[in-house]
Amino acid sequence: MHVRFLVPGNVRHGSGGNKYNAKLAEHLTALGADIETVVVDGDWPVGSPADRQRFAEALDGGATVIADGLVASGSPDEIAGAVGKGTSVWILSHMALADHHDLEAKALAAATGIICPSAHAADELETKHGTQDIVIATPGADKADPAKGSQPRHIVAVAALLPNKSQTLLVEALSQITDLPWTVALIGSEDADPMYAAEVRAAVEHYGLHNRISVTGELTGNAFDEEWHKADLSVLLSRSESFGMVVTESLAHGVPVIVRQGTGAVEALGGTGAGAALDLSDPNNLTMTLRVWLTNPTLQQRWRNTALQAREHLQGWDTTAETVLKAIT
């Protein structure tokens, strides 16, 4: 089966959507599908007339197309045109668009089908646009060696430096517990929003935490593995998150996670008990939770043991790909 996979060219950092797309393409290929990945440049999610024409051309002549929602959700006419000519167009909606409600509604209605990476993302779409027929294909997790941990305890926050990811909130919380020993690594691209990245660095300097908080930039390979090797706790404080693959990545290393209530990261954490989902309408909740965890070895061990148990039951990417392949065939 030949599948053309259309992905956005204007997201250049290691976003969750990009990683999901790459893993899905890899594992669909492993299942025998012929995957042609096409990067569609443009100022998405709507783009200029020339951008949308480029998208229409990418849709043309493909019997089956999976199109990332960032490209597809603002282009209903192009999707309707392709479907009218016999192309099967599936929108892979990682997250409902913040704006462009009417365009997104029309694009979803015009598509052959909709795929979401989580029940949370599907619920968001249905809240905005009414009941949809959505295939849920939750992300897999790659197997990894269990983390060894560190003394003092080492906390990682793996996410691009973006306002939604709330790294400044974490820095402020840590500034209240400098009486305790800890180190932190903020691991993620500084290029996605250089102004916010500068805010994060300024906050670290303001609180005099440059010797305890490292802003590493985006890491890959051995450097990234080494951070996981040292980690005792992972933190993902996004205000909105369709799933939060770093949560299952953390559990794959036996590392417990703190996430924000009301986001898809809670779904990723599941009922494992390997960490906590916090109401961050009061930022003190984060400060108090970190203080309790740092001063309570019994809690540290319980979260660690639960994370190691969760590690044994994580879904693989092969299951994700099987779900999608079954849907589109």
Disulfide bonds with the S-S distance in Angstrom:
none
